[in-house]
Amino acid sequence: MTPAEAARRIESAHQYFQFLMDSTSVAWTDLEVRYRAGEMTLQQAATLVHPRWLPDGLVTPDRATRAFGGQIPNYESCQSDELWGYNCAFERQLETDHLFPWSLGGPTHPENAVYLCANHNRAKGHDVHLVPWTEASMNWLAREIEEVARLRRAY
């Protein structure tokens, strides 16, 4: 990863957290209107799936469990290069984790999976500074926002 890419990811994470904090007094439905009008950045839109927006006990289907099921594809190797910009020198036993953290609303879905060795998985934690913040890395977001909207309407 280049220094410019690292700086972009750090700035994107800052924008995410800043909007999350600044929007505490705004109604979710008002933010949803802005999202549907195309008036939100990717970082701002990601705040719409934060667990704080759902009434206690409600979760979207892709957040019903935190554990990824199934086998890790045989062709996968530790994806430390995608997060930190270098190849892994540790063991090859991989774990599946959420690229966009589950604690912040990331779904337990293959589109949000990252395969890391135990060392890199522990280092990653729930750090959004490592998220690539691209449409491709968050192609699950629109679907999750729809699920949050559906649950909020049904509640």
Salt bridges, closest charged atoms under 4 A:
GLU5 OE2 - ARG8 NH2 2.84
GLU5 OE2 - ARG9 NE 2.76
GLU32 OE2 - ARG36 NH2 2.83
ASP62 OD2 - ARG143 NE 3.56
GLU95 OE1 - ARG122 NH1 2.57
ASP97 OD1 - HIS98 ND1 3.61
ASP97 OD2 - LYS124 NZ 3.30
GLU111 OE1 - HIS109 ND1 3.59
GLU111 OE1 - ARG143 NH2 2.87
ASP127 OD1 - HIS129 ND1 2.59
GLU146 OE2 - ARG36 NH1 2.65
GLU147 OE1 - ARG150 NH2 2.76
